[in-house]
Amino acid sequence: MSWPTESELTAIKEAVSKMTGRDTGEVRVVVAPYRICPLGAHIDHQGGAVSAMTINKGILLGFVPSGDAQVQLRSAQFEGEVCFRVDEIQHPIGLADKNGTAKDKSIWGTYARGALYALQTSKKTLTQGIVGCISGSDGLDSSGLSSSAAVGVAYLLALENANELTVSATENIEYDRLIENGYLGLRNGILDQSAILLSSYGCLTYMDCKTMDHKLIHGPELEKPFRILLAFSGLRQALTTNPGYNLRVAECQEAAKVLLTASGNSELEPTLSNVGHAVYEAHKHELKPVLARRAEHYFSENMRVTKGLEAWATGNLEEFGKLISASGLSSIENYECGAEPLIQLYKILLKAPGVYGARFSGAGFRGCCVAFVDAETAEEAASYVKDEYEKAQPEFAKKLKGKPVLICEAGDSARVL
């Protein structure tokens, strides 16, 4: 595996050693990779089918058990220090505000408290805190790669490890969902944490978000190796401050409610996964135009996931790429997400040499686009995308702090080293 490198591991261990006075050999490291979602965009919150894999970039959390209930955290990217105790009862952020609870000045530490909240809510007993330092991969803007889920998973694994708790990957998927849905108030699904916790190098991870069933799809040896391009837009806005994501979820639920009522199944939970495809075809004319587009995205994206699994399993990257690009188009036309810079970036990627397919990464309201590309033309494609995006969006291109286009490889699951 190309990540983390020995130098990255040494740096995070030395940072913790400096904080604690402990030997670097005592420092444990959580590896929590970023994820991409080739197919299955925006349907996990409706119980749809998704595909995902991790990349060889992500979050490293070096830590040692504190020896008491104290948690002390620093960040390689952000200033300040986060301190709290594992015996402090955590409340959802909204509830904490209403009760007048003091908010931590270091917002980057919110997910650490959220991890404690999730474990407390799940009746896990914690007596041991951690002293640690967290760091994201250098040289990239992690918007759209589910860095928030990777951070949440990292804190969960560290707290569990320090307290000698045995927790399965599927349990941690639920705990990370509690961080985002319960603690932060987001309405996103379980795609991100599932990819981070279940993926395996060289495989495409499939998950049914309604049943939680998952499997790893092994691809055959490819005649032409591929690479993953991440092209960054320079557009950044956190999900929690953008109403677009929660609005789309509500629209999908409203579409499901209309369809279930029309078919005599109004007692079912209003999610699109409870609507059969035949019911959708029979009653879709009863949906208002906006709701019809959201439902069309859901059902067509589910179909693309099914076809994509077949293409991956047979090594047909050309077909796999076409499905990814079709997913991107549906995200624009039916799900109606993606600001103009992201849409332009998507179109530029489709024209880049050797690109099999491209789409938005993440929620589509900010961040980056992802593309699968022939390994032999990856450098040429990255250069083309960089130059064309600078022409199309010079102001946003200037805002990029790291590399505008990154060439990545597939990664592995989150783990403690």
Secondary structure, 3 states (H helix, E strand, C coil): CCCCCHHHHHHHHHHHHHHHCCCHHHCEEEEEEEEECCCCCCCHHHCCEEEEEEEEEEEEEEEEECCCCEEEEEECCCCCEEEEECCCCCCCHHHHHHCCCCCCCCHHHHHHHHHHHHHHHCCCCCCCCEEEEEEECCCCCCCCCCHHHHHHHHHHHHHHHHCCCCCCHHHHHHHHHHHHHHHCCCCCCCHHHHHHHHCCCCEEEEEECCCCCEEEEECCCCCCCEEEEEEECCCCCCHHHCHHHHHHHHHHHHHHHHHHHHCCCCCCCCCHHHCCHHHHHHHHHHCCHHHHHHHHHHHHHHHHHHHHHHHHHCCCHHHHHHHHHHHHHHHHHCCCCCCHHHHHHHHHHHHCCCEEEEEECCCCCCCEEEEEEEHHHHHHHHHHHHHHHHHHCHHHHHCCCCCCEEEECECCCCEEC
